Each structure stands twice: as structure tokens, then as C-alpha cells.
Amino acid sequence: MTSPRIEAYLQRLRRELRRQFIVDPRILDEVRGHLVDAVEGARKQGDSPEADAEAMARFGSPEVVAAAFVADRTRIPHRWVLAASMVAGGAIAFVDSRPSWDDTGITAGAMLLAAATFGFLGPQRPWRWALAVGLWIPAYALVRTPAPGTLALLLVVIFPLAGAYAGRAVRYQSTVRRSPSSNGITGL
Amino acid sequence: MTAETLKGHLDLLLLAALEARPAHGYAIAEALRTRSGDAFDLPEGTLYPALHRLERAALLSSRWSEQNGRRRRVYQLTAKGRRSLAKRQGEWTAFAQAVNAVVGGSR
């Protein structure tokens, strides 16, 4: 039989998994069954009043368990996403630096779209992809015109930041929608 | 033995734990603990991502089973899983013999 302690653990695990973009009621059902069995096993052996706590300690903290699921499910290594976002940012900055190029709107839109794609692919670290996409233009401008006023160009990072977090939000929504049960916990 | 030491061997251990009969996660964790003489210091929750991965790789299959009103996910080896286990057991035996020959020989 489940207990308030087990349910509290499951709530923490559910929160931790959702934070990592994993919404899978099967995980929580399996964990609940495991913890109930473990508590019963511990009680049979020593009838310890702390059987729940011991069972959960052996199972691992919600953070550790969620991290194990993330490590196992991340299909695209983050270093590849970082490399791709740097290449995309560099390409956008290169086009933007051409003397014949005079369309700031398209540059901003390209940064936003590129960062949104990377935010979707790697929702755990959207700010990283935003910086990798957006820092090239101010960096190039600083190299060409090293003046304090050029630092204002750092504001362009707002576009990839907005894009990356929008991509992350889309990923989160699609993860929740794909889940068979959006509350994450189903009955045993 | 820490989780870091077990890294890379977990799949083999899980497949071996399921060789004799299908089992649910808690029974697999118990089998690993008792058969290893409590040597494996692994958070039991970290077995599940590995079990799910092995299932995605079609080395295991699973189904819900209900006993005394309680639902449990039971895992079992597939034919592909049995072949993979036999191959990994052979590789492990060769590896362990080689390591023993080097480490044991230095004493």
C-alpha cells in the first residue's frame, strides 16, 4: 500500500521529470510499485518505522533518478547543438556584416528562428544557444569599431534569447500534449 | 562498488538478471543486490532508464501484470535480448580473464 511519504516522493520526482521535459506516467507508476514493494520488504525484515525513508534512500533522490532518465533520453548531444548554434550565429553575422546587406529585420528574424530551433532541440539550456547565436554580431562590431558605444549592440541578443525560450516553450507544450495523462500520476 | 564503476556493465547485469525468468523492477534490483552480495551500490531508481532503453532497443519487452490488486511492469528478454546477452557474456568472460591475467600476475 502506498503512503503519504511515497506520494510526496512521487510528486517531487514528477516535478523534476517535468522540469527536464519528461512526462511519462508509466515511470511514476513503476516507481510507485517499486517503492511500495521496497517498503513492504523492509517492514517484513525488521519492521522499521523508517522503512519508507530507507526504501526511498535506496531508490535514489528524485534529482538523481530524473538525471538518469535525461542522460538516457537525450538523443542530440548538447555539444552538437552548441556547435550548430555557433555556426548559425556566425553565418548570420557574416551576412549581416556585408556592406550590401541592409535589412536588420531579416537579421533579427533569422537569429530568432535559429535560436528557436535550438531551444526546441535542447530545451534544458536555451540561454546557451541564444548567446552562441547572438554574440557574433556585437563581437564582430567590437573588433571592427572598438568603442564603448558599440557595446549597445549587445542588445541584439534579445532576439535569440526570445527565440530560444519560445522554442523551449513549444517543446514543453508538445511534451505535455504527447503524454497519455497530463497530470503525470495515474492510479495503481 | 559505485555507480561509476558499474557504468558500461549495467546492460549486461540487467539482461543476466532476466535470463532465468521475467521480473519487475523491484525484483530485478533485489536479484542484483543479493546475487552480488550487496556489492553494487547503485540507486535502484537508475535501473529504470536502463530498462526502458533496453526495451527501446528491443532487447526486452514489458507488460503490466496485476497481482493482489497491484500493478507491476514485468520485463522479459526477447529473442534478440537472449542473443545479445550470450554475446555480451562471451565478451565479458574474455575481458575478465584478460584483466585477471594482468592484475593477478602483478602480485
Interface residues (C-beta under 8 A of the other chain):
Chain A: R26 I27 D29 E30 V31 G33 H34 V36 D37 A38 G41 R58 F59 G60 S61 V64 V65 A68 F69 A71 D72 R73 L188
Chain B: H24 G25 Y26 A29 E30 P43 E44 G45 T46 Y48 P49 A50 H52 R53 R70 R71 R72 R73
